[in-house]
Amino acid sequence: MVVFPLANEGGYEGAEAAVHRRRDIMKMQMNRITCLWLCLFAGMTAHVEADAAVSKPQETVQQADNEVAGQVLDEAGQPLPGVTIRIDGTKNGGVASDYDGRFALPVGKNQSLKLTFSYIGCKPQTLTVKAGKDVIVIMEDDKATLKEVVVTGYQQIDRRNLTSSVSSVKMDDIARAGVSSVDKMLQGRIPDLVLTTTSGEVNATPKIRIRGVSTLIGNREPLWVVDGIIVNDPVNLTSDVINDPDYVNRIGNAISGINPQDIERIDVLKDAAATALYGTRAANGVIVVTTKKGRAGRPVISYNFTGTVRHRPRYSDRKIDLMNAKERTQVSRDLAAMHYTFPSNMTYVGYEDALQKYYGGTYNRSQFEAAVAAAEVQNTDWFKLLTRDSFSQDHSINLSGGADKFRYYASLGYTNDNDVINRNGNDRYTAAANLDFTLNNQFQLSLNLGMHTDKRRYDQSDVSPIDYAYNTSRVIPSHTESGYFYYKKMSVGSGSYDFNILNELDNSYVRQRTNGFKATANLRYAPLDWLNFNAILAFNTSDTNIEGWHGEKSWYAAALRQSPYGIEAPSTSEMPFGGELSENDIDQRDWTVRLQGNLNKNFGPEGHHNLNIAVGIEASSTHYMGNLFTQRGYYADRGKRFTAEIPDKYAAYLRWLGRNVPVITDNLTNLVSAYGTASYSYKELFTLNANTRYDGSNRFGDRSNEKILPVWSVSGLANIKRISDLKATWLDALVWKISYGGQGNMLEGQTPKLTVKKGAYDTHYGEMISEVDRFANPDLRWEKTKSFNTGIETALFHNRLLLSLEYYYKKTTDAFMNKTISDVNGYSAYYVNSGRIINKGYNLSVTATPVQTRDWNWLLSASFSKVINRMNTIPGEDAYEISDYLAGTAIINGQAIGTFYSYRFVGLNPQDGGPMFDDWQDRAHELVGLNKYETAMRVLERSGKRDPDVTGSFSSTLSYKHWRLGLLMDYALGKKIRLFKVFNQGSGSNTGPGYIYPEYNLNRALLDRWKRPGDERLTDIPSIMSTSSPNFYQYAQPWFNGDNYKGVKLGTDLWTMYDYSNVRVVSADYLRLASLSLTYELPLALLMKWGVQRIALSLTGNNLYTWCDNRLKGQTPMQSGFAEVQLSDTPYYTLGVNIQF
């Protein structure tokens, strides 16, 4: 007898057709009728039983008449060991299939009975069979069952009983070819999760926010959990650094070393009911990653390859709006015609260099015109010189299989992720092994092992190729006619030294190497079917080395040396010899021990009542040890040696050496926790749940540990369809859930007592010294967050349409804030509980299957999330500068975190084209006596938020036979962005009020600047003024910089104010074609001839197009940075191959 699992008549699903138990099994789409025809064709008699077609060979091999024997296969036709076979209606006894999938079940002689075949992850099969018959059963994967399990890290919960807010995705559904990090794959996939980037570099780590921001001082990133264990970042960056919206994190985060190919699923925990078991660290949400495990069966080898080509930025790109050499030269002509007075620290290049030589007699007229003509056609392609069309590759191979007593999954991975920026990239090597042992009927043991090596290459912070390519004039050549580097002078302090960006890149780098290892052992003891205990021991370690180098031939070294390369340094030099080397070593160790008991029991006359309880204790420790030093006099090309002898005449350098001592960090966090969760369900009609956890830590301080503030939540779920006994055939499910809970948080290192840090020997005092480490802060209380969540989930039309709607409200009280105090106290600020934060919002998710036939399948999904964030506390009166309000880093009462402000631009002066503002000059007396906060609120105008209010996505998967077309679009609304600066293209000392420097390129917007009276009606771009212009100093030194004004300084000059005005703010709303992919699966009939199970070929395009404001030229609306020009998200294309043996 052969049993085929079949789809319902209403639609077709993947199934295996077995035409004979001794023949190869071919995978195909079929219904009952198709199966019956195949059975008849194969020489079998057939009939239909329930959801299975049962066939009998017309001549069968005789079996013993007191047993049922046979074989169990998976959908690929491979033997499936470990399948439980029981007589229907009994709970005890039964047998399991062996390594070859075979079984034999003793029964009564010639007895007919029903057998149930069950296996985790497969649909159960039930059939009637008579003793003495041989059967083959093909188990079909139950994708719905797999999806219904939610992993929280502490429990696996049946989604039908889930009372909290959790978004779950399978890795196969969100995987994007060419994306090497799983966090980047989450963009647009999870409702209420907002992902932003500050750079399009491959090493840049995105910022993730789940349901807004719940803290002002602490870390705002979610907690990462891998296989039930919290994982920490390899480098312990401070909250100020991580929360800085302009910071580009190239170091990586907690999951940078995980190969996405090893991930099975991701569950995002969002409300208090879902995150309560993680305690004080989970206020920002939790992302739970579950890695792949082995399944019983023969060994299966899978190899996956992707090759990715990334396009470098080009001047011809529609989003880059910079002048070419001819346009830039024309601006220089215009400046010369108006007798423009250049700044004294300018670099003479292009037209200005030729003009100076002409006026100085070096050039005659014809030579001058020839030099200008050459500059107009120079058009140095800085993007081509500094970037490349890169090729990246990813290889992953894994092996899985096992038997009923032992299952295994092992993998090796290599990723070579090359950036479009020359020399930059990332090489990652990964290895993982998940081993599961069934020791006996009561004990199971799981071992998870993983290791990785991550090698990153990126540029020094003072050498930014993208910023240089964007801001440098194209009239400057990169090489001389002889092929050598062309050096231009670049000023620093009172000196000016040769600079060439290619030389800087050749003589500087940052190299990072991270080695990580993790091991987790989970011993499970189940004395009863409804009771089990877990003992978990986990250990993680990572060693990170970050090496930075500036060579002696670099401009950086020349500036410290105070002399060009090859020229003896003066006595005032702070680096007379060699270059500079910095080493930062960070060792991170953490361990976790957890003991947990789980009870899951049905009781009552018919088992309608269910009680699910888990209680546990946990201890964990995280230890960061660091060593940072910077040393000068380093020669990388001379055996990596340092200068040993320093002449006494270099007193400045000797003083630097005396002050430059290594910095050693030692940060230990110990945490002891107790937690518990309990759920009660009745007949799947409703579920009630309660969670609680208490944390005690050495980092909280004595007073915080004394004032117990447990994390807690209560939640419930009601199955409205079943409670109301709704008979509508089109309604499959209707569930309502609600939760409420409280969480607490305490800053590390806060204490009610003053702490003193012991110092080293001080030569001035002639003794050991100590200094104040922390001032006493006995009144600091817990930061408390209360969360409310409610939602409805429904399934319609035989699960063809799924809808989910949620609303949440989070209120944080006693939020930590900085209070400014007098410097005479030894500190300029300390922490107080004075903040209140409101986060509220809602999300809608829709999944539809409009087409589902034998050959066609079309799956659509869309999501919409809105978050409203508001700060309800007035900050300290002088806690922030005007520049903080302009940058969006200040906290403003009644506004969202990340709100930024701008100067009020009112137009151009019709006489000279200078920018004019509503700067309160006519009401200056009203500003006198106001603090910085009050001044900013009056003078500045709210421009918007750096983060979007609305995010969402739309995805489509269309399948036809062996072809699959996938599309992903994401969008964001409600975000604003400041356009790149028109004036002051330089940075550091090489800037001035409205100056135009010859060495800098200009935004093409300046071609439309004010040039003559009347232009103010046609443009809002100010004119270029020379210091010789009559009204220049009216703009360079505005009234609020005068001695007569006693209020808060409003800015520097009016050209800088123009770049930070409301006219330079545009919408950052966007709709992006994030991914478009085409996959082809080779027919199974063909593969079987080759002995291969699967070959899939795919072609994917990412970041293909973005619809956004036309004024966003050269800027990416997905990025949130204001401070510096960063790499935009460039298109890239990936070819993928997956092979299974």
PyMOL commands that set and color helices and strands:
alter all, ss='L'
color gray80, all
select helices_A, chain A and resi 32-41+143-148+159-161+171-174+182-185+239-243+260-262+272-282+325-337+350-359+365-376+382-386+465-471+501-506+555-561+651-659+702-706+720-723+823-825+882-887+921-927+932-939+1004-1008+1015-1017+1032-1036+1039-1041+1054-1059+1062-1064+1084-1090
alter helices_A, ss='H'
color red, helices_A
select strands_A, chain A and resi 2-5+14-17+26-29+44-49+52-57+67-73+84-87+95-96+102-106+112-118+125-130+134-138+149-151+156-158+166-170+193-196+207-210+223-226+229-231+263-269+286-291+297-310+390-402+406-418+425-438+443-458+488-492+495-499+508-528+531-550+579-603+609-635+641-642+663-682+686-697+711-719+731-745+755-762+767-774+783-796+801-820+829-852+856-871+899-903+905-908+915-917+940-945+950-960+963-973+976-978+1065-1067+1070-1081+1094-1108+1132-1140
alter strands_A, ss='S'
color yellow, strands_A
deselect
rebuild
show_as cartoon
